């Protein structure tokens, strides 16, 4: 009983094997890496390496994000229903495979823009960045909607979701580690070709991950039946109706607000990393490998601890603690001046990241379950599309904040420039101060208003069983 968090007396759901969990985790490698790499590199690449005006870089990224915000929930809604192939191939599996391949292609194309002068062809580069980003964003969002949207249906039990979430960070962690240091070892300031080489190697590795993902996304007859439940005997809910129902659920709404704030903080942090090493620490980018190594070691070894901690204190309480620790972890970047300091404080970053991320999937799955119970059918891809409206707005704020600070502080786009003290302070602000404040706000939002905990979660799962969901 203790192994199932005392909530599974009625349990007749088939528990997923460890092998399935491991295989499923490869999808998170693909989507997380591509999105984080885009957020981390694309602004710097087009502003500094390509030489496109910061206003146009910011505008292109904002318009791309608006496109994703508008299209993702619509695409999720359109594809989140049975098709002729659903009973045979699965409700989500075909969409995952179909969308992954073009997503990889367009990600690579982002780093091979035309070999002409950007200053005299600004609008050409603007449209190249915008159109390629929109195509990449469209396919990676379809992939995420059906991969992450399928998580609650593949893994039903509370303890099962914690385990699958932990495996999603421990087992493929070594791959994400090497992928994260890959750009640091290859990229050289002032050499655009190193960005293209990094993207090419990354795409090859992601294609291999896609192959390993296929067994994990296979849908059993039981899973197909759950997905089809509610479609044969009821009318399809309109997108606006789904939007209204989901936003009426307090916990879904509160989690959206909190994760949006944390995502804005993370987007700023990722995009600021290369600026921080180049302009604040004034060090070659390859030296950032050392704090990254420490970060990942701490992240990996503390994931089991946080999974155990959550079993005792609850998923929600652990998630809220992770948000608080994330805010604290940003603070040191206001005063770090040496590589040694960056390495030491990366310990705190790894600790907070493991606490927050290992609980993200269980919290999202619980919120989806609450909406599923009201709708009486599984529409997680639509729900992820709705979450995208909130989450992807983080990139708009990222672009606006960095562009505004660079304009105000007079940031010099020349890759070889020595920045003024004001511009250096500006990098610290969008690397540390603003992310910290956003996380603290998210912490208080979750602490005071989120209540999907304890017996309420157990009652929710019992109700889903009774309805065959």
Beta strands, then each sheet from edge to edge (+ up, - down):
end
